[in-house]
Amino acid sequence: MPAWRIAGVPDRDTVEDAEAFCRAVARRHYENFTVATRLVPDRLRQHLANVYAFARWSDDLADESSSPQEAVTALTDWRARLERCFAGQPDHPIFIALARTIRQTGLTIEPFADLLDAFEQDQTVTRYADRPALLDYCRRSANPVGRIVLALEGCRDAGCVALSDSICTGLQLINFWQDVKRDRLAGRVYLTADDMRRHGVDESTLDAPRATPEFVSLIREQVGWARECLERGLPLERSAPPVLRPAIGLFIRGGLAIADAVERIGCDTLARRPTVSRWTKARLAAGAWWGLVTSGVRGVA
């Protein structure tokens, strides 16, 4: 059931009720939320839940509405609520909780507005001509999340932001190549027309039960592109605020693990969706946890 239709929206508008609601939305819709938040100090966990609840709610407004027109209407109203939140007049539990985060961390509206731009774009744009067009979409659909997380720790250094953008873009891209079939069934194609044409792949190929050699070649190249983005961001593990480094490392390696999974099935993401095993997830989480322990970062449990 979409987050925005679930029962349990608090009747009262206290900050405590609003924050509890955000935690519930995060845990219900993101299986790795508990793991990820255990890698940061307790003082950041509620802020992350508030930010995630905003993104999850926005995504559901976009994807679970009955029509693109209804989605645009819902997102327009949600944008107005976002603006009221930043003006000090929050009027929804998520924004009541987020307002406290804004006051305490100095977040700006731009990355939140960029996310809404991307969700609105999804209602009208389902194909991308070339890589610059797709990267512009990632700039608004993925990169704002990393920028918000850095800003929670007061980090707005241009170098760190650029590395974060590369990581977030890489994560977005590898998820696209993991979900080619699922996106196709939803009416969306993120493989660019230029890349498809260069490899001799047309859209009818995406409807086949198995990949052609041309499709395999295309996906192998796309996975390499995603890897380059993720690996380009690796220095952020050393330059980001220390309390964020373990979580950053976990997400980079999680993205690379998806890339490995795609390659392990021969890049045939039409036949089945590649996934990361529970063992690999546990190993990555354990590695991040050990890095946290040895780093001496305090306030985590």
GUVOZA-680632 format. One record per residue: y, x, z of N, C-alpha, C, O in turn; residue in three letters. Coordinates in steps of 0.001 Angstrom, whole numbers, plus 500000, padded with zeros to 6 digits. Layout:
YXZYXZYXZYXZALA...
end
This chain:
498809500836500000500000500000500000501248500876500000501296501863500735MET502268500543499191503470501372499148504117501509500515504077500586501328PRO504712502671500761505374502904502043506430501850502319506623501441503463ALA507116501409501266508235500498501498507781499062501708508607498178501936TRP506448498816501633505941497486501927505057497454503158504501496407503489ARG504915498589503849504023498619504994504650497896506169505872497812506299ILE503774497373507025504250496771508260504677497884509202504309499044509017ALA505452497525510205505807498494511221507213499032511110507579499929511869GLY508025498516510186509430498923510154510063498449511451510019497255511745VAL510641499332512225511141498933513547512239497884513461513123497948512607PRO512158496910514373513180495862514428514469496399515048515569495974514695ASP514310497338515973515490497912516618515982499106515820515237499693515035ARG517231499453516025517809500544515246518093501767516109519054502494515856ASP517255502000517138517450503191517943516959504409517160516076504306516308THR517539505537517463517130506770516796515670507074517106514932507534516235VAL515248506820518345513879507124518740512877506299517928511869506833517465GLU513146505002517751512257504160516950512258504609515494511213504633514845ASP513433504965514987513551505398513596512770506696513369512095506845512350ALA512860507620514305512144508875514155510634508675514241509877509326513521GLU510199507782515115508770507483515196508278506889513882507172507188513432ALA509104506048513271508750505442511989508600506517510909507660506476510116PHE509518507468510880509430508558509890508171509387510094507519509775509124CYS507825509659511339506592510408511594505384509629511090504455510215510535ARG505391508320511279504271507494510832504158507495509312503055507584508772ALA505287507398508621505271507430507153504719508765506674503899508807505757VAL505166509858507291504720511188506872503225511354507080502530511840506187ALA502720510964508229501297511149508512500435510243507640499331510620507246ARG500930509070507347500134508109506567499984508550505116498960508283504489ARG500979509210504592501001509479503158500854510944502782500819511264501593HIS500768511829503737500673513243503392499649513897504305499944514196505462TYR498445514119503787497353514602504614497625515977505211497083516309506265GLU498452516777504557498713518135505053499935518209505962500340519296506373ASN500524517054506275501765517082507045501556517748508407502357518587508820PHE500473517370509105500238517947510421500038519445510335500574520192511154THR499265519899509344499032521338509176500346522059508911500653523068509547VAL501119521532507966502371522200507591503342522265508755503975523298508977ALA503470521161509513504463521144510582504026521993511773504870522413512565THR502738522251511916502302523136512997502661524593512718502532525448513594ARG503108524868511508503495526230511153504983526475511370505480527563511080LEU505697525472511877507123525640512157507381525263513612506579524550514215VAL508487525731514182508798525389515571508954523886515766509289523152514837PRO508709523457516974508784522034517303510147521442516954510231520277516564ASP511207522224517088512553521703516829512755521290515378513677520532515079ARG511900521781514460512040521435513047511127520293512612511329519719511542LEU510131519957513421509109519019512965509660517631512692509314517011511687ARG510506517144513572511068515819513333511982515830512114511992514877511336GLN512744516895511947513609516990510768512775516933509489513149516253508533HIS511653517641509468510787517630508289510205516239508054510086515799506911LEU509848515553509125509337514186508977510407513267508398510105512422507555ALA511643513421508837512730512578508331512963512820506844513140511878506071ASN512961514102506452513170514440505042512004513942504201512200513369503129VAL510782514165504697509624513716503931509615512194503788509301511681502714TYR509952511469504849509971510004504773510955509531503712510671508583502980ALA512112510186503623513074509828502572512455510026501197512530509143500343PHE511840511190500982511269511481499667510114510538499338509998510062498209ALA509258510267500333508113509377500113508571507964499789508050507329498872ARG509542507479500539510057506125500328510694506007498944510503505016498238TRP511451507031498574512101507036497258511062507022496149511194506287495171SER510027507839496307508967507924495305508263506584495149507958506166494032ASP508005505910496264507338504609496190508225503552495541507732502696494806ASP509509503606495803510421502686495125510341502869493617510408501904492856LEU510194504123493196510123504420491763508788504029491151508740503462490059ALA507700504335491859506370504201491251505671502886491544504790502478490787ASP506044502212492629505312501015493019506058499722492704505563498640493019GLU507220499810492098507935498605491692507210497957490512506444498621489813SER507444496686490294506699495947489269507151496265487848506434495967486893SER508326496866487695508836497204486367509864498317486503510418498522487583SER510125499041485412511171500063485468512522499490485879513285500137486595PRO512815498277485424514094497657485771514185497410487276515221497657487894GLN513081496915487859513073496697489307513208498011490051513888498084491075GLU512559499057489535512641500368490169514073500892490151514559501405491159ALA514742500768489026516123501244488917517017500483489898517863501080490564VAL516830499176489985517618498373490918517380498824492360518324498977493136THR516101499036492709515767499462494066516331500847494367516835501087495465ALA516249501756493400516765503101493611518281503130493686518856503946494406LEU518930502242492946520395502147493014520823501712494410521770502259494975THR520118500722494966520411500283496328520120501405497328520877501610498277ASP519021502124497110518651503221498006519680504343497958519970504964498981TRP520232504608496779521288505619496646522538505198497427523174506023498082ARG522881503921497352524043503438498108523817503608499608524739503949500348ALA522592503371500044522270503577501463522366505064501838522822505412502928ARG521926505937500911522048507376501145523510507761501327523851508517502237LEU524359507247500470525784507561500565526378507045501868527215507711502477GLU525946505851502301526432505328503576525931506194504733526641506395505718ARG524718506698504606524185507572505649525056508816505803525415509191506919CYS525391509450504693526214510658504763527660510347505149528410511242505537PHE528043509079505040529372508666505497529354508250506959530367507796507491ALA528200508405507615528103508072509028527779506625509309528007506148510420GLY527243505902508313526925504482508495525487504185508047525290503380507137GLN524491504809508660523095504571508259522660503145508573523007502602509622PRO521891502535507653521517501142507847520045500879507524519676499765507155ASP519215501899507663517775501772507469517129502782508405517705503845508638HIS515938502484508956515322503428509900515242504860509399515500505795510158PRO514888505047508133514799506411507609516157507083507643516255508264507976ILE517205506348507305518536506956507302519098507115508705519897508018508952PHE518689506243509633519101506427511026518535507735511560519231508491512237ILE517266508000511249516657509261511667517274510438510928517579511470511526ALA517454510273509625517996511366508812519425511710509229519837512865509128LEU520174510727509691521557510973510101521622512005511223522522512844511255ALA520653511934512148520631512934513218520344514321512647520956515303513066ARG519423514403511701519124515684511047520368516240510359520658517433510450THR521091515376509677522308515798508980523325516361509964523927517407509721ILE523508515664511064524486516112512059524091517455512664524945518309512902ARG522815517638512909522364518833513619522195520052512713522249521186513191GLN521993519838511429521701520965510535522737521181509440522729522220508781THR523633520209509236524652520376508209524163520191506791524770520718505859GLY523067519446506600522586519182505247523654518481504423524468517724504952LEU523642518744503116524567518080502204523818517045501373522588517058501322THR524540516170500737523930515059500012523316515478498674522431514792498163ILE523772516591498106523393516937496727521882516977496481521423516344495530GLU521078517694497295519647517722496970518974516364497093518028516084496357PRO519430515524497989518870514181498110519227513345496885518395512605496362PHE520476513474496436520907512746495237520158513249494000519839512466493105ALA519878514554493950519117515100492814517722514493492757517230514169491676ASP517082514337493912515763513710493939515815512293493371514941511895492601LEU516832511543493749516960510183493225517225510196491724516739509326491001LEU517994511178491251518197511313489797516860511452489077516636510823488042ASP515966512283489633514669512502488999513823511236489021513172510908488029ALA513827510526490142513053509287490216513579508247489229512805507495488637PHE514892508210489059515478507285488079515106507713486661514837506869485806GLU515091509014486414514737509511485086513307509115484720513013508838483557GLN512428509089485706511033508714485457510910507308484858509909506988484216ASP511914506488485069511848505110484568512160505029483074511809504046482422GLN512808506043482534513226505973481129512723507135480279512671507018479055THR512352508255480901511917509435480158510450509701480491510109509965481644VAL509594509632479488508163509854479702507613510982478830506413511257478860THR508472511632478059508079512748477205509170513815477272510340513508477502ARG508770515083477066509715516195477133509569517043475882508465517449475520TYR510679517307475230510653518012473943510294519479474093509544520023473283ALA510826520122475124510634521565475253510692521969476722510955521147477600ASP510443523240476965510416523725478341511762523617479060511774523268480241ARG512894523899478411514167523707479119514352522273479629514880522067480721PRO513922521289478843514046519894479278513158519628480490513575518956481433ALA511935520155480464511025519951481591511523520690482832511427520171483944LEU512054521897482647512577522647483786513788521958484399513997522029485610LEU514584521296483573515722520547484108515233519394484983515847519070486000ASP514126518784484576513530517735485407513034518327486725513292517766487790TYR512327519449486663511845520092487884513000520494488802512872520466490026CYS514117520865488199515294521249488996515714520126489932516240520371491018ARG515475518888489499515875517742490316514701517064491028514898516411492053ARG513487517211490499512344516525491104511625517368492151510974516817493038SER511728518688492067510975519567492966511863520522493752511721520643494969ALA512767521191493073513555522239493717514391521755494912514569522522495859ASN514908520524494911515689520095496073514924520151497389515522520370498443PRO513611519955497340512827519966498578512901521339499236513152521442500437VAL512686522387498460512783523733499011514175524047499516514338524689500554GLY515175523597498785516556523852499210516855523161500550517535523720501409ARG516337521943500709516551521225501967515874521957503115516466522122504182ILE514631522400502904513897523082503971514611524371504375514734524658505566VAL515083525149503405515848526352503748517109525990504526517459526663505495LEU517783524938504107519029524548504763518805524076506190519713524171507016ALA517621523570506499517323523173507873517460524356508822517758524180510004LEU517242525564508300517408526778509092518717527487508769518909528646509135GLU519612526789508085520917527368507787520909528394506687521872529146506539GLY519839528448505903519733529449504841520216528859503518519603527945502966CYS521327529400503025521867528994501724522120530207500838522869530129499864ARG521496531320501180521611532548500413521133532313498983520052531766498765ASP521945532730498008521634532449496605520300533055496181519555532442495417ALA519996534254496672518734534885496317517542534111496846516561533910496131GLY517622533675498098516532532887498681516380531553497966515263531095497723CYS517493530936497634517435529645496942516761529803495585515957528958495193VAL517079530881494861516471531108493550514959531295493672514198530775492856ALA514528532036494692513088532227494906512417530905495267511322530604494790LEU513080530125496108512548528812496479512423527904495260511427527198495102SER513437527927494404513392527112493183512183527489492330511514526617491775ASP511907528781492227510775529227491415509459528716491995508578528274491258SER509330528779493321508120528279493974507958526780493747506883526314493371ILE509022526038493978508938524580493851508647524160492413507869523237492175CYS509273524841491461508981524551490052507519524862489747506846524084489071THR507027525998490244505630526349490018504677525321490590503678524980489958GLY504976524820491787504133523789492398504161522504491570503129521861491378LEU505333522140491088505443520939490260504639521108488976503908520203488573GLN504773522257488339504063522491487083502552522466487267501843521839486480LEU502050523144488304500594523185488463500051521800488788498919521477488426ILE500848520979489469500416519604489708500382518799488409499519517940488232ASN501319519076487505501284518420486196499991518755485466499329517869484926PHE499631520040485450498458520452484666497161520014485338496140519843484672TRP497200519833486641496058519268487360495867517790487020494742517293486997GLN496967517097486756496946515640486613497278515157485206497842514075485045ASP496943515932484195497252515525482825496677514139482522497371513285481971VAL495419513918482880494763512646482588495412511507483363495708510452482802LYS495628511728484646496221510688485493497609510308484993497943509124484935ARG498419511296484631499761511010484122499698510282482784500488509373482528ASP498761510679481937498594510005480640498294508520480836498863507667480154ARG497400508221481768497063506825482038498260506047482590498345504830482425LEU499175506752483239500390506128483758501496506061482710502585505557482982ALA501209506580481490502184506523480408503124507695480333504141507633479643GLY502790508799481055503676509958481072502956511186480550501769511381480814ARG503680512016479805503144513274479298504145514368479637505279514356479159VAL503714515318480470504607516409480859504369517673480045505180518598480099TYR503279517734479294503104518817478331504186518652477276504316517578476689LEU504959519694477025506099519529476129505650519425474677504618519975474290THR506435518716473888506107518538472464506031519883471753505170520080470896ALA506921520812472099506900522141471482505589522862471764504966523406470851ASP505171522867473022503941523576473388502718522910472766501803523595472308ASP502698521595472747501563520891472148501464521198470659500378521452470140MET502593521173469986502617521437468547502152522864468262501408523097467310ARG502581523799469069502224525207468854500726525441469002500166526336468369ARG500077524631469843498637524788470060497809523810469227496584523784469343HIS498459523018468398497722522079467570497146520904468339496069520407468010GLY497859520463469359497419519335470183498382518173469974499598518351470039VAL497840516985469723498694515799469675498288514852470804497311515100471511ASP499037513774470964498802512909472116497440512228472080496888511905473132GLU496892512007470900495574511384470833494517512256471507493515511746472008SER494740513564471518493815514481472181493706514173473673492649514356474277THR494812513703474265494842513443475703494003512235476088493721512031477269LEU493598511429475105492784510247475378491294510525475255490475509648475528ASP490935511737474847489528512093474678488858512294476037489529512641477008ALA487541512080476116486847512266477394486692513729477798486507514042478974PRO486771514624476808486661516047477096487700516819476287488229516322475293ARG487977518023476723489006518837476082488495519470474791487322519825474675ALA489389519600473841489125520382472642489462521840472930490146522126473913THR489000522764472101489383524174472299490897524360472287491428525199473014PRO491592523577471461493056523689471392493691523247472718494638523866473203GLU493158522179473284493692521698474566493441522729475665494320522990476486PHE492250523310475682491927524331476680492899525505476565493378526016477578VAL493186525927475352494126527017475144495514526651475658496200527479476258SER495920525420475421497225524942475878497305524953477401498267525465477975LEU496293524388478052496323524314479517496244525698480140496893525963481152ILE495455526578479544495374527941480078496757528601480063497127529301481006ARG497500528375479008498847528940478928499774528293479959500578528977480592GLU499661526978480125500506526274481079500233526731482513501154526886483315GLN498951526946482819498593527445484145499187528837484362499658529148485456VAL499165529665483332499781530985483438501270530886483710501818531672484484GLY501920529934483083503354529699483320503599529320484777504506529855485414TRP502793528398485308502940527986486700502701529160487640503431529331488617ALA501674529977487350501397531155488178502592532101488221502957532613489280ARG503187532322487071504344533213487010505460532718487927506087533510488630GLU505702531422487918506751530852488774506415531051490249507272531460491033CYS505169530762490626504761530903492017504831532357492465505343532652493545LEU504322533257491647504312534667492023505714535261492049505989536178492823GLU506593534743491209507982535199491219508647534870492558509573535559492987ARG508168533817493206508758533415494482508172534092495698508644533869496812GLY507148534918495512506485535553496652507424536320497584507202536299498795LEU508468536998497079509357537725498000510035536838499042510570537344500029PRO510018535513498832510640534632499817509897534687501148510476534396502195LEU508623535056501113507873535215502368508484536289503259508289536281504474GLU509216537205502656509827538286503431511309538060503690511860538596504651ARG511959537269502840513412537129502954513858535803503568515013535679503975SER512980534823503644513340533540504232513485533679505741513008534661506309ALA514130532723506404514143532740507870512718532877508402511818532201507903PRO512489533721509389511122534006509854510290532781510198509084532764509951PRO510919531754510765510134530588511192509579529800510011508664528994510181VAL510126530026508807509658529298507628508619530075506823507949529498505967LEU508477531348507081507646532198506220506178531785506171505606531763505081ARG505532531452507304504119531047507210503912529820506337502975529785505539PRO504765528814506471504620527595505661504871527907504187504177527386503313ALA505854528751503912506127529135502521504906529816501915504510529508500791ILE504313530737502660503124531417502168501980530457501916501246530606500939GLY501819529468502793500756528481502625500940527694501342499973527463500615LEU502159527280501053502393526479499861502233527304498585501708526804497590PHE502671528544498604502469529398497428500975529555497152500517529365496025ILE500229529902498187498799530135497992498035528843497705497004528856497032ARG498550527738498218497945526463497859498124526160496386497202525676495729GLY499318526446495861499561526253494427498689527157493578498146526732492558GLY498553528427494010497702529359493269496240528930493340495480529158492399LEU495842528309494452494468527826494571494206526683493594493107526573493050ALA495208525830493366495049524775492358494909525401490979494087524964490174ILE495714526429490708495599527130489424494187527694489253493603527593488174ALA493640528285490314492270528797490257491284527667489957490344527840489181ASP491512526504490586490595525377490401490621524870488961489582524502488412ALA491816524851488346491921524440486946491137525399486058490389524975485177VAL491315526680486296490625527680485478489116527669485723488329527963484823GLU488724527327486949487302527322487286486532526258486503485340526425486245ARG487199525166486123486513524138485326486786524327483839486614523400483048ILE487208525520483464487438525819482058488668525160481487488760524967480275GLY489626524807482343490896524181481937490685522813481277491570522324480576CYS489539522203481493489289520861480946489696519818481969488849519250482659ASP490993519567482066491481518588483028491436517161482476491933516229483108THR490840517001481296490592515655480771489259515121481287489119513922481528LEU488282516008481457486956515583481912486950515250483400486297514298483828ALA487677516034484177487764515749485616488979516437486213489513517399485662ARG489394515922487342490562516457488018490137517603488926489326517396489829ARG490661518800488711490294519925489578490913519775490958492063519354491089PRO490162520115491968490649520027493344490324521307494097489475522097493685THR491016521488495200490779522637496072489802522206497156489990521158497775VAL488775522988497391487748522624498363488307522618499783489318523257500073SER487631521887500651488024521864502060487945523260502661488781523633503485ARG486930524043502245486783525404502755487994526245502381488521526991503206TRP488435526121501124489594526903500689490845526463501447491646527298501866THR491009525160501620492162524661502381492144525211503801493168525653504321LYS490960525179504426490841525682505791491137527177505851491796527653506776ALA490647527906504861490889529354504830492376529658504682492905530541505357ARG493045528924503800494480529142503614495258528786504872496174529508505266LEU494892527668505505495576527259506737495350528287507840496269528615508591ALA494110528799507936493810529801508960494608531081508717495109531703509654ALA494717531464507443495489532657507122496954532495507481497582533417508000GLY497498531307507201498900531050507541499083531051509055500069531573509576ALA498102530451509758498186530400511218498130531806511820498876532122512746TRP497241532643511286497132534009511797498424534780511527498873535558512368TRP499007534567510375500284535201510086501358534759511053502224535541511443GLY501291533489511438502252532962512401502076533627513758503052534027514392LEU500819533745514204500540534347515509500993535797515540501628536235516500VAL500668536541514490500993537974514478502475538229514240502966539326514507THR503193537223513740504630537416513487505450537333514759506588537802514800SER504873536731515808505592536617517054506577535463517096507392535385518016GLY506519534543516095507403533383516108507022532477517256505843532171517437VAL507981532048518024507705531240519216508003529766518951508682529395517994ARG507456528944519853507758527519519798506870526733518871507244525636518456GLY505693527258518524504761526531517681503467526319518439503141527053519372VAL502731525289518014501461524960518686500541524266517717499422523904518079ALA
end
